[in-house]
Amino acid sequence: MDDGKYVVFDFDGTLADTIDLSIRLYNKVAPEYNCKTVDPADRYLLASRNPKELMHEAGITGIKLTKLVLHVRKELGRHIHETEPAPGIIPALEEIRGAGFRLGVLTSNSRENVDRFCNNNFKPGTFDFIYSGRNIFGKDRVIRRMLDRENIAVDRVVYVGDETRDIEACKKARVPVIAVCWGLSRREPLASLHPDRIADKPEELPGYVQLILGENKSDEKQRIII
C-alpha cells in the first residue's frame, strides 16, 4: 500500500458549482424520455429523498436512467464553460496541498467533463488523478474500487462530499468523511447522518483534513484525492 495520505473530493456540488446547471439540463432533455421535470427551487428537497422513489415519481426506468445520464453529461460538457469552482474552494485546495497532501477527484460525472473543468479553472498538476465511477446506487463500491486502483489504505484517506449518500457510502466503505454545506444538501440532513466533520465554508477544510489525517504524518509528500 502507498503510505501517503489522501483527501477525496466529490466533483458536482463540492468542487464545481454544477447543481443548478445540471437541473436545468435535465429539465431540457426529460420530455424526450417522457419523464417529469423538476422545480429548481426543490433542489434541497430532492437531495433528502430516496433516489429510487424520485425515479419512480418522475417516470424514470432503469433503461431511461442510463440514457438520461449520458444525455445530461453530454449537454453538461457543452456548457461546462458556464460553471465555476465553488466559492472559496481554490485557496482551500492550495492550502491543503501546501500542507503536504496531493489532490484527486472521485466523480459520477464523465472524465472528459471533469478534465475540461479542471483545465479551465485550476493550475496544471493541481490534481493527481481523476476517478470516474458510474454506479448511482452503489457509491460505496465505487469508493472501494477507487481505493484499490490507487492502492490507498482506508486509514489514510478522507472523503469530502455534499450529499447524504456520500456519507452513507463512506460509512459502508469505512472511510472518514467531511460533509460540505455549499452543494446539494443542507446542513440538517447531513448532520443527521453523523459525518466525521461538517464544513460550512471551504476555508474550514484544511483544518478538518489535518484533524483527521494529520497525526503521524510521513516525511514524504502526501496525496489528496478530490
HUTA-V286665 format. One record per residue. N is the residue number from 1. RES is the residue in one small letter. PSI is psi in whole degrees, -180 to 180 (999 if undefined). OMEGA is omega in degrees with one decimal (NA if undefined). BURIAL is + if it has 16 or more other ideal C-beta (glycine too) atoms within 10 Angstrom, else -. Layout:
n->N res->RES psi->PSI omega->OMEGA burial->BURIAL
n->N res->RES psi->PSI omega->OMEGA burial->BURIAL
//
This chain:
n->1 res->m psi->143 omega->172.6 burial->-
n->2 res->d psi->134 omega->-178.0 burial->-
n->3 res->d psi->9 omega->175.5 burial->-
n->4 res->g psi->169 omega->177.9 burial->+
n->5 res->k psi->143 omega->-169.1 burial->+
n->6 res->y psi->148 omega->170.9 burial->+
n->7 res->v psi->123 omega->-176.0 burial->+
n->8 res->v psi->120 omega->178.3 burial->+
n->9 res->f psi->135 omega->166.1 burial->+
n->10 res->d psi->159 omega->-178.0 burial->+
n->11 res->f psi->-68 omega->-174.8 burial->+
n->12 res->d psi->120 omega->177.7 burial->+
n->13 res->g psi->-30 omega->-179.0 burial->+
n->14 res->t psi->-56 omega->180.0 burial->+
n->15 res->l psi->-41 omega->-176.6 burial->+
n->16 res->a psi->141 omega->-179.2 burial->+
n->17 res->d psi->74 omega->-173.4 burial->+
n->18 res->t psi->-1 omega->-170.4 burial->+
n->19 res->i psi->-54 omega->-177.6 burial->+
n->20 res->d psi->-39 omega->178.6 burial->-
n->21 res->l psi->-42 omega->-179.9 burial->+
n->22 res->s psi->-40 omega->177.5 burial->+
n->23 res->i psi->-43 omega->179.3 burial->+
n->24 res->r psi->-42 omega->-179.1 burial->+
n->25 res->l psi->-37 omega->174.7 burial->+
n->26 res->y psi->-46 omega->-179.9 burial->+
n->27 res->n psi->-27 omega->178.4 burial->+
n->28 res->k psi->-40 omega->-174.1 burial->-
n->29 res->v psi->-18 omega->-175.2 burial->+
n->30 res->a psi->-43 omega->-179.6 burial->+
n->31 res->p psi->-27 omega->178.4 burial->-
n->32 res->e psi->-23 omega->-178.4 burial->-
n->33 res->y psi->14 omega->-178.1 burial->+
n->34 res->n psi->40 omega->178.0 burial->-
n->35 res->c psi->150 omega->-179.6 burial->+
n->36 res->k psi->144 omega->173.5 burial->-
n->37 res->t psi->171 omega->-180.0 burial->-
n->38 res->v psi->153 omega->177.8 burial->+
n->39 res->d psi->120 omega->179.8 burial->-
n->40 res->p psi->-27 omega->179.1 burial->-
n->41 res->a psi->-16 omega->-178.1 burial->-
n->42 res->d psi->16 omega->-173.4 burial->-
n->43 res->r psi->-40 omega->-179.2 burial->+
n->44 res->y psi->-33 omega->176.0 burial->-
n->45 res->l psi->-41 omega->179.1 burial->-
n->46 res->l psi->-38 omega->-177.7 burial->+
n->47 res->a psi->-25 omega->-177.2 burial->+
n->48 res->s psi->-5 omega->-175.9 burial->-
n->49 res->r psi->157 omega->175.1 burial->-
n->50 res->n psi->127 omega->-177.1 burial->-
n->51 res->p psi->-38 omega->-179.2 burial->-
n->52 res->k psi->-37 omega->177.0 burial->-
n->53 res->e psi->-43 omega->179.2 burial->-
n->54 res->l psi->-41 omega->178.5 burial->-
n->55 res->m psi->-44 omega->-179.5 burial->+
n->56 res->h psi->-45 omega->-179.2 burial->-
n->57 res->e psi->-34 omega->-178.7 burial->-
n->58 res->a psi->-5 omega->-179.0 burial->+
n->59 res->g psi->29 omega->-178.2 burial->-
n->60 res->i psi->110 omega->174.9 burial->+
n->61 res->t psi->173 omega->179.3 burial->-
n->62 res->g psi->-41 omega->179.3 burial->-
n->63 res->i psi->-44 omega->179.2 burial->-
n->64 res->k psi->-36 omega->-177.6 burial->+
n->65 res->l psi->-47 omega->-179.9 burial->+
n->66 res->t psi->-45 omega->-179.3 burial->-
n->67 res->k psi->-41 omega->179.6 burial->-
n->68 res->l psi->-47 omega->-178.9 burial->+
n->69 res->v psi->-46 omega->-179.9 burial->+
n->70 res->l psi->-40 omega->-179.8 burial->-
n->71 res->h psi->-46 omega->-179.5 burial->+
n->72 res->v psi->-40 omega->177.7 burial->+
n->73 res->r psi->-39 omega->178.5 burial->+
n->74 res->k psi->-44 omega->177.9 burial->-
n->75 res->e psi->-40 omega->179.6 burial->+
n->76 res->l psi->-38 omega->177.4 burial->+
n->77 res->g psi->-35 omega->178.9 burial->-
n->78 res->r psi->-22 omega->-175.9 burial->-
n->79 res->h psi->9 omega->-173.3 burial->-
n->80 res->i psi->-25 omega->178.2 burial->+
n->81 res->h psi->-16 omega->179.2 burial->-
n->82 res->e psi->-13 omega->-176.0 burial->-
n->83 res->t psi->156 omega->-179.9 burial->+
n->84 res->e psi->160 omega->174.2 burial->-
n->85 res->p psi->151 omega->174.2 burial->+
n->86 res->a psi->135 omega->-177.7 burial->+
n->87 res->p psi->126 omega->178.1 burial->-
n->88 res->g psi->-5 omega->-175.0 burial->-
n->89 res->i psi->-32 omega->-176.6 burial->+
n->90 res->i psi->-52 omega->177.5 burial->+
n->91 res->p psi->-30 omega->177.2 burial->-
n->92 res->a psi->-44 omega->178.5 burial->+
n->93 res->l psi->-41 omega->-179.8 burial->+
n->94 res->e psi->-37 omega->178.5 burial->-
n->95 res->e psi->-40 omega->179.0 burial->+
n->96 res->i psi->-46 omega->177.3 burial->+
n->97 res->r psi->-40 omega->179.7 burial->+
n->98 res->g psi->-23 omega->177.8 burial->-
n->99 res->a psi->-1 omega->175.3 burial->+
n->100 res->g psi->5 omega->177.6 burial->+
n->101 res->f psi->164 omega->172.0 burial->+
n->102 res->r psi->168 omega->-174.2 burial->+
n->103 res->l psi->150 omega->175.6 burial->+
n->104 res->g psi->178 omega->-178.1 burial->+
n->105 res->v psi->133 omega->169.3 burial->+
n->106 res->l psi->120 omega->-170.4 burial->+
n->107 res->t psi->153 omega->169.7 burial->+
n->108 res->s psi->-2 omega->174.7 burial->+
n->109 res->n psi->176 omega->-179.8 burial->+
n->110 res->s psi->150 omega->178.3 burial->+
n->111 res->r psi->-38 omega->-178.2 burial->-
n->112 res->e psi->-43 omega->179.9 burial->-
n->113 res->n psi->-42 omega->-178.6 burial->+
n->114 res->v psi->-42 omega->177.0 burial->+
n->115 res->d psi->-46 omega->-178.3 burial->-
n->116 res->r psi->-43 omega->179.5 burial->+
n->117 res->f psi->-46 omega->-178.9 burial->+
n->118 res->c psi->-40 omega->178.7 burial->+
n->119 res->n psi->-32 omega->-179.1 burial->-
n->120 res->n psi->-25 omega->-166.9 burial->-
n->121 res->n psi->-17 omega->-175.2 burial->+
n->122 res->f psi->159 omega->177.6 burial->+
n->123 res->k psi->147 omega->176.1 burial->-
n->124 res->p psi->137 omega->178.2 burial->-
n->125 res->g psi->7 omega->179.0 burial->-
n->126 res->t psi->-41 omega->-176.8 burial->+
n->127 res->f psi->136 omega->-177.7 burial->+
n->128 res->d psi->-30 omega->174.6 burial->+
n->129 res->f psi->162 omega->176.0 burial->-
n->130 res->i psi->126 omega->178.8 burial->+
n->131 res->y psi->121 omega->179.5 burial->+
n->132 res->s psi->118 omega->177.5 burial->+
n->133 res->g psi->140 omega->-167.6 burial->+
n->134 res->r psi->30 omega->178.2 burial->-
n->135 res->n psi->100 omega->-173.2 burial->-
n->136 res->i psi->-28 omega->-177.2 burial->-
n->137 res->f psi->5 omega->-178.1 burial->-
n->138 res->g psi->56 omega->-177.0 burial->-
n->139 res->k psi->-28 omega->177.0 burial->+
n->140 res->d psi->-36 omega->177.7 burial->+
n->141 res->r psi->-36 omega->176.4 burial->-
n->142 res->v psi->-43 omega->178.6 burial->+
n->143 res->i psi->-45 omega->-179.9 burial->+
n->144 res->r psi->-41 omega->178.2 burial->+
n->145 res->r psi->-40 omega->178.5 burial->-
n->146 res->m psi->-45 omega->178.7 burial->+
n->147 res->l psi->-41 omega->-179.8 burial->+
n->148 res->d psi->-44 omega->-178.7 burial->-
n->149 res->r psi->-39 omega->-177.4 burial->-
n->150 res->e psi->1 omega->175.8 burial->+
n->151 res->n psi->47 omega->-176.2 burial->-
n->152 res->i psi->132 omega->175.7 burial->+
n->153 res->a psi->145 omega->-175.7 burial->-
n->154 res->v psi->-21 omega->179.9 burial->-
n->155 res->d psi->7 omega->179.7 burial->-
n->156 res->r psi->31 omega->-177.5 burial->+
n->157 res->v psi->149 omega->171.0 burial->+
n->158 res->v psi->142 omega->-179.3 burial->+
n->159 res->y psi->144 omega->178.4 burial->+
n->160 res->v psi->119 omega->-176.7 burial->+
n->161 res->g psi->167 omega->-172.6 burial->+
n->162 res->d psi->5 omega->-176.4 burial->+
n->163 res->e psi->156 omega->175.7 burial->+
n->164 res->t psi->-35 omega->-179.3 burial->+
n->165 res->r psi->-24 omega->174.1 burial->+
n->166 res->d psi->-44 omega->179.7 burial->+
n->167 res->i psi->-47 omega->-179.8 burial->+
n->168 res->e psi->-43 omega->-179.9 burial->-
n->169 res->a psi->-42 omega->-179.6 burial->+
n->170 res->c psi->-38 omega->177.9 burial->+
n->171 res->k psi->-41 omega->177.9 burial->+
n->172 res->k psi->-38 omega->-179.3 burial->-
n->173 res->a psi->-4 omega->179.0 burial->+
n->174 res->r psi->41 omega->178.9 burial->-
n->175 res->v psi->130 omega->175.4 burial->+
n->176 res->p psi->147 omega->-175.3 burial->+
n->177 res->v psi->136 omega->170.8 burial->+
n->178 res->i psi->118 omega->177.9 burial->+
n->179 res->a psi->139 omega->-179.5 burial->+
n->180 res->v psi->147 omega->-171.2 burial->+
n->181 res->c psi->9 omega->-178.3 burial->+
n->182 res->w psi->8 omega->-178.0 burial->+
n->183 res->g psi->-125 omega->-172.8 burial->+
n->184 res->l psi->-33 omega->-173.4 burial->+
n->185 res->s psi->151 omega->174.4 burial->+
n->186 res->r psi->171 omega->-174.6 burial->-
n->187 res->r psi->-42 omega->-172.4 burial->-
n->188 res->e psi->-53 omega->178.8 burial->-
n->189 res->p psi->-30 omega->176.5 burial->-
n->190 res->l psi->-46 omega->-177.8 burial->+
n->191 res->a psi->-31 omega->-177.8 burial->-
n->192 res->s psi->-19 omega->-179.8 burial->-
n->193 res->l psi->1 omega->172.4 burial->+
n->194 res->h psi->61 omega->171.9 burial->-
n->195 res->p psi->169 omega->-179.5 burial->+
n->196 res->d psi->-37 omega->175.4 burial->+
n->197 res->r psi->157 omega->172.8 burial->+
n->198 res->i psi->126 omega->179.4 burial->+
n->199 res->a psi->122 omega->175.7 burial->+
n->200 res->d psi->-26 omega->-179.3 burial->-
n->201 res->k psi->148 omega->-179.7 burial->-
n->202 res->p psi->-31 omega->-178.3 burial->+
n->203 res->e psi->-12 omega->176.6 burial->-
n->204 res->e psi->-17 omega->-173.7 burial->+
n->205 res->l psi->-48 omega->-178.0 burial->+
n->206 res->p psi->-41 omega->179.2 burial->+
n->207 res->g psi->-40 omega->179.6 burial->-
n->208 res->y psi->-38 omega->176.6 burial->+
n->209 res->v psi->-44 omega->179.7 burial->+
n->210 res->q psi->-39 omega->179.3 burial->-
n->211 res->l psi->-38 omega->-175.7 burial->-
n->212 res->i psi->-40 omega->-173.4 burial->+
n->213 res->l psi->-2 omega->-168.9 burial->+
n->214 res->g psi->-18 omega->-179.0 burial->+
n->215 res->e psi->146 omega->176.9 burial->-
n->216 res->n psi->44 omega->-179.4 burial->-
n->217 res->k psi->141 omega->176.4 burial->-
n->218 res->s psi->152 omega->174.7 burial->-
n->219 res->d psi->-19 omega->178.8 burial->-
n->220 res->e psi->162 omega->178.7 burial->-
n->221 res->k psi->128 omega->-178.9 burial->-
n->222 res->q psi->164 omega->-175.3 burial->+
n->223 res->r psi->146 omega->177.0 burial->+
n->224 res->i psi->138 omega->178.9 burial->+
n->225 res->i psi->133 omega->179.9 burial->+
n->226 res->i psi->999 omega->NA burial->+
//
